[in-house]
Amino acid sequence: MAQRQQEPWARYQGRRLWRHLSWLRTQGLARLIEEDNLNPLQRASRAVAGWRWRQARQARPGAATAVFVVGLQRSGTNMLVRGLERDPRFQVYNENHRAAFNRFRLRPDPVIRQLVERSRHPYVLFKPLCDSHRTADLLDGLGLEPAPRGMWAYRSVDGRARSAVAKFGDTNLRMLRDLAAGGGQDRWEAQRLSPDSMQLIASINWAARSPHDAAAMFWYVRNRLYFELGLAERPDVLLVSYDAMLADPRAEMGRICRFLDLPFDARLVAHVEGRRGGGEARLELHPRIRARCDELAAQLDAARRTVPTRPVGGEVGR
């Protein structure tokens, strides 16, 4: 498939600056700093903790486990990453880290493999949300030992749709209009979508639909990949719920720690305590979109409850 011509650097940076200024006006400075991990004191504290951990154990490269946090934007992945990076065992490459990402897409596989092999930490965490459709490729194709692991994070469709519209406006709506009209096939948003998903997108009159409808539909077609790509059958992929994390942080983080063979530490969920809410009110969505989303939500919740959490491989990072 032909690659879409990359947007010129100056235009791309201008759009990013304008978007950040908009977020600053609508969400405030504190939220922007939290979202983009801009607090210099927190970043320095994590760097010092990692350095001390390496020095105390005389850690050497070559034994790190790659962990890929995947799913869909505005699904609680920041909360998950913020928790795990409090543990000095983790070296974290978030989606805006230039060593591992170019414009939020993972750099070529040899670059990612080299970052893991050179790390002196037991875990190297990446958050390639725009490459979630490549999860199986990343787990199987990097040639890493120990074998990588993946965590697919999801959130209620209503919560995700509200958050996406608040953050990105009508971006999903414009993208789906493009796909429905037969364009945009080389966009990351369209990669590996099933024929049924593409037909569903094309069957809806997006000129008459709201940004929330589009954000919900995008939630549906991208989270559906968890099942369509066979990730639900893989013991090296854990399904993680943002809503469950809010409801019972220790229980959900405990599942994650067992999956990663990581000792549980209350500091991993200290940033989650006090953020528990009463659930998301249901949006007024197009009936066809609502029906599809409710069906998939039930499947995701059932998969998370029924698949036992089990460690994959031996213990690491003790």
C-alpha positions, 0 to 999 in steps of 0.5 A: 500500500502506498504511503501517504505523503508526509505533511511538511515539517513546518505545517505539522509543527504549526498544527501541533502548536495551535492544538496545544494552545487550544487545549491550554485555553479549554482545559487549563495549564495543569491538565496540559502539563499532566497530559503531556508529562511536562512537569520537570520535577516529576521527570527529574525524580523518575530519572534519578530513581532509574539511575539509582536502580541501575547503579544499585544493581549494576544493571547491564543491557540485554535482558529487557522485556518490551511492553507495548501499551496499545488500544485507542487514544483517550482510553486511559493509557496515560493513566496506565503509563504514569503508574508503571513509570513510577517503578524504576524497573521501567524505561518508558518511551511514550508516543511523543518520544523522538527516539522511538516515534516519528509523529506518533508512529513507531520508528522501524523495527530495527530501531525499536529492537535496538532500544530494547537490547541496549536498555539496562532496565528489566522493562522497556515500555512503548505506547504505540497507539497509532500502531495498535493494528501491528500488535501481533507483528510487534510481539512476534516479529522483533526477534527479542528475548525475553518475548515482548508482551502487550496490553490492550487498554479500553474505556467505555464508549461514552467516556472515550467519545466525550474525551475525544471530542473535547480533546480533538474536536471533529477529527474522527468525523472528518476522518470517517467522512474521508473513508466513507468517500473512498479516500484515506485508505493509507491513513493509520486509522484505516489499517487492517480494519475488516471489510465489515468495518469498512462497509459499516463506515461507508453505509452511514451518512456522516454529513448528518452525524455528530462528532460524538457519533464519529468518535463512538464509531472509531471506538468500535472499529479500532477496539474491534481489532482486539478480536479480529486480529486474534489478540483475545486468544494470545496469553501474551496480551492482557485486556485492561479496563480504564473504568475498572482501574478507576473503580478498583485501582489496586485490583486492576493494577494487580492484574497487570503486575501478575501479567508482567511478573512485577511485584505490586507497589501501592505507588503504582496507583497513587495517582488514581486514588480519589479519581473514582467517578459514578460512571459516564452518562450515555450519549445520544448516538445514532441507533446503529452506532449505539447498538454496535458499540453496546455489543462490543462493550459487552464482549470486551467486558466479558473477555476481561472477566473470563480470561485468567491473568497469568504470568507469561514466562519466568520472573523478571525485574526482581 
